[in-house]
Amino acid sequence: MSGTIEFDSAKYDQLIGQLGGTLQEFTDGAAGPLPLTADVQLQPAGQTWAPAVDLVGAGTSLFGMISETNDFLVNGVTDLRAALAQGRSIFNDTEDLATVTAEQFDQAVGHPLGTVRSLGTVRSRREGTEQL
């Protein structure tokens, strides 16, 4: 079975919009803004019972790692969205992105997409580093 894949300006704009929605989701919880930082506590600070002290410490560590990863992803998606918005001018020359080469798209963006910050490496305090 064969078919034609088309990626027109409306779909391109939809992709940029979806990235904007993704950025919003990184900062909003179900009930509104929810900053995921190491300040989020699973139990009040100042616990004296050992299991509660351990839970506070583990929660601080967990939310610290979540915050680092979240910030890293926000930066990467922001850069990608900006590069795609900059490359929007490609539709001045064509209405179907599927017919454009990567080199032509790089020229429209104004720089090779490879210079956009990649999702790269996420640091884990426990396990070293992990490539995404």
SERO-259491 format. One record per residue (C-alpha): residue in one letter; chain; x, y, z. Coordinates in steps of 0.1 Angstrom, whole numbers, plus 2048, in hexadecimal, padded with zeros to 3 digits. Example, Ala and Ser with C-alpha at 12.3 -4.5 7.8 and 13.67 -1.06 7.14 Angstrom:
# SERO-259491
res:a | chain:A | X:87B | Y:7D3 | Z:84E
res:s | chain:A | X:889 | Y:7F5 | Z:847
END
This chain:
# SERO-259491
res:m | chain:A | X:800 | Y:800 | Z:800
res:s | chain:A | X:80E | Y:822 | Z:7F7
res:g | chain:A | X:803 | Y:845 | Z:7FF
res:t | chain:A | X:80E | Y:869 | Z:7FE
res:i | chain:A | X:81A | Y:87A | Z:81D
res:e | chain:A | X:814 | Y:89F | Z:81D
res:f | chain:A | X:81F | Y:8B8 | Z:837
res:d | chain:A | X:811 | Y:8DA | Z:82F
res:s | chain:A | X:813 | Y:8FB | Z:840
res:a | chain:A | X:7F3 | Y:8F4 | Z:855
res:k | chain:A | X:803 | Y:8D4 | Z:863
res:y | chain:A | X:824 | Y:8E6 | Z:869
res:d | chain:A | X:812 | Y:901 | Z:87D
res:q | chain:A | X:7FF | Y:8E6 | Z:890
res:l | chain:A | X:821 | Y:8D6 | Z:899
res:i | chain:A | X:82E | Y:8F8 | Z:8A6
res:g | chain:A | X:80D | Y:8FC | Z:8BA
res:q | chain:A | X:811 | Y:8D9 | Z:8C9
res:l | chain:A | X:834 | Y:8E2 | Z:8D4
res:g | chain:A | X:825 | Y:901 | Z:8E5
res:g | chain:A | X:80C | Y:8EB | Z:8F6
res:t | chain:A | X:827 | Y:8D3 | Z:902
res:l | chain:A | X:83B | Y:8F0 | Z:910
res:q | chain:A | X:81B | Y:8FB | Z:923
res:e | chain:A | X:817 | Y:8D8 | Z:931
res:f | chain:A | X:83A | Y:8D8 | Z:93F
res:t | chain:A | X:830 | Y:8F5 | Z:956
res:d | chain:A | X:80B | Y:8EE | Z:95D
res:g | chain:A | X:7FC | Y:8D3 | Z:972
res:a | chain:A | X:7D8 | Y:8C8 | Z:971
res:a | chain:A | X:7CC | Y:8E5 | Z:986
res:g | chain:A | X:7E4 | Y:900 | Z:979
res:p | chain:A | X:809 | Y:909 | Z:97C
res:l | chain:A | X:81C | Y:8EE | Z:98F
res:p | chain:A | X:841 | Y:8F5 | Z:992
res:l | chain:A | X:853 | Y:8D4 | Z:997
res:t | chain:A | X:871 | Y:8DE | Z:9AB
res:a | chain:A | X:885 | Y:8CF | Z:9C7
res:d | chain:A | X:86F | Y:8E4 | Z:9DE
res:v | chain:A | X:852 | Y:8CC | Z:9DA
res:q | chain:A | X:84F | Y:8B8 | Z:9FA
res:l | chain:A | X:83E | Y:897 | Z:9FF
res:q | chain:A | X:83E | Y:89D | Z:A25
res:p | chain:A | X:844 | Y:8BD | Z:A39
res:a | chain:A | X:869 | Y:8C4 | Z:A40
res:g | chain:A | X:876 | Y:8BF | Z:A63
res:q | chain:A | X:86B | Y:89B | Z:A67
res:t | chain:A | X:87B | Y:886 | Z:A82
res:w | chain:A | X:86E | Y:863 | Z:A7A
res:a | chain:A | X:888 | Y:853 | Z:A63
res:p | chain:A | X:870 | Y:846 | Z:A48
res:a | chain:A | X:861 | Y:869 | Z:A45
res:v | chain:A | X:884 | Y:879 | Z:A44
res:d | chain:A | X:88D | Y:860 | Z:A28
res:l | chain:A | X:86D | Y:868 | Z:A15
res:v | chain:A | X:874 | Y:88E | Z:A17
res:g | chain:A | X:898 | Y:888 | Z:A0B
res:a | chain:A | X:88D | Y:871 | Z:9EF
res:g | chain:A | X:872 | Y:889 | Z:9E4
res:t | chain:A | X:88A | Y:8A7 | Z:9E3
res:s | chain:A | X:8A2 | Y:892 | Z:9CE
res:l | chain:A | X:886 | Y:886 | Z:9B7
res:f | chain:A | X:877 | Y:8A8 | Z:9B1
res:g | chain:A | X:899 | Y:8B7 | Z:9AC
res:m | chain:A | X:8A0 | Y:89E | Z:990
res:i | chain:A | X:87D | Y:8A4 | Z:981
res:s | chain:A | X:884 | Y:8CA | Z:982
res:e | chain:A | X:8A5 | Y:8C6 | Z:970
res:t | chain:A | X:897 | Y:8B0 | Z:955
res:n | chain:A | X:878 | Y:8C6 | Z:951
res:d | chain:A | X:88E | Y:8E5 | Z:94D
res:f | chain:A | X:8A4 | Y:8D3 | Z:934
res:l | chain:A | X:886 | Y:8C7 | Z:91F
res:v | chain:A | X:876 | Y:8EA | Z:920
res:n | chain:A | X:897 | Y:8F8 | Z:912
res:g | chain:A | X:899 | Y:8DE | Z:8F6
res:v | chain:A | X:875 | Y:8E1 | Z:8EC
res:t | chain:A | X:877 | Y:907 | Z:8EC
res:d | chain:A | X:895 | Y:906 | Z:8D5
res:l | chain:A | X:884 | Y:8ED | Z:8BE
res:r | chain:A | X:864 | Y:902 | Z:8BC
res:a | chain:A | X:878 | Y:921 | Z:8B5
res:a | chain:A | X:88C | Y:910 | Z:899
res:l | chain:A | X:86C | Y:903 | Z:88A
res:a | chain:A | X:85C | Y:925 | Z:88B
res:q | chain:A | X:87A | Y:934 | Z:87B
res:g | chain:A | X:878 | Y:919 | Z:85F
res:r | chain:A | X:853 | Y:922 | Z:858
res:s | chain:A | X:85F | Y:936 | Z:83A
res:i | chain:A | X:865 | Y:916 | Z:827
res:f | chain:A | X:841 | Y:917 | Z:81E
res:n | chain:A | X:848 | Y:936 | Z:809
res:d | chain:A | X:858 | Y:91E | Z:7F0
res:t | chain:A | X:843 | Y:8FE | Z:7F4
res:e | chain:A | X:822 | Y:8F4 | Z:803
res:d | chain:A | X:82D | Y:8D0 | Z:80B
res:l | chain:A | X:84A | Y:8CC | Z:822
res:a | chain:A | X:84D | Y:8A7 | Z:818
res:t | chain:A | X:85C | Y:8B3 | Z:7F7
res:v | chain:A | X:878 | Y:8C7 | Z:807
res:t | chain:A | X:89A | Y:8BA | Z:80E
res:a | chain:A | X:8AA | Y:8BD | Z:831
res:e | chain:A | X:8C4 | Y:8D5 | Z:822
res:q | chain:A | X:8A8 | Y:8EC | Z:814
res:f | chain:A | X:897 | Y:8EC | Z:835
res:d | chain:A | X:8B8 | Y:8F4 | Z:847
res:q | chain:A | X:8BD | Y:912 | Z:830
res:a | chain:A | X:899 | Y:91E | Z:838
res:v | chain:A | X:8A0 | Y:91B | Z:85D
res:g | chain:A | X:8C0 | Y:92F | Z:859
res:h | chain:A | X:8D6 | Y:916 | Z:86A
res:p | chain:A | X:8D9 | Y:8F0 | Z:86A
res:l | chain:A | X:8C0 | Y:8E0 | Z:882
res:g | chain:A | X:8DD | Y:8CE | Z:891
res:t | chain:A | X:8E6 | Y:8ED | Z:8A3
res:v | chain:A | X:8C5 | Y:8ED | Z:8B6
res:r | chain:A | X:8CD | Y:8E1 | Z:8D9
res:s | chain:A | X:8C6 | Y:8BC | Z:8D9
res:l | chain:A | X:8B4 | Y:8AB | Z:8F6
res:g | chain:A | X:8D7 | Y:89D | Z:8FD
res:t | chain:A | X:8DF | Y:891 | Z:91F
res:v | chain:A | X:8CA | Y:891 | Z:93E
res:r | chain:A | X:8DE | Y:88F | Z:95E
res:s | chain:A | X:8D3 | Y:877 | Z:979
res:r | chain:A | X:8E1 | Y:87C | Z:99C
res:r | chain:A | X:8DF | Y:857 | Z:9A3
res:e | chain:A | X:8E8 | Y:846 | Z:982
res:g | chain:A | X:900 | Y:85D | Z:971
res:t | chain:A | X:8F4 | Y:86A | Z:94F
res:e | chain:A | X:8DB | Y:85D | Z:936
res:q | chain:A | X:8D8 | Y:865 | Z:911
res:l | chain:A | X:8B6 | Y:86D | Z:903
END
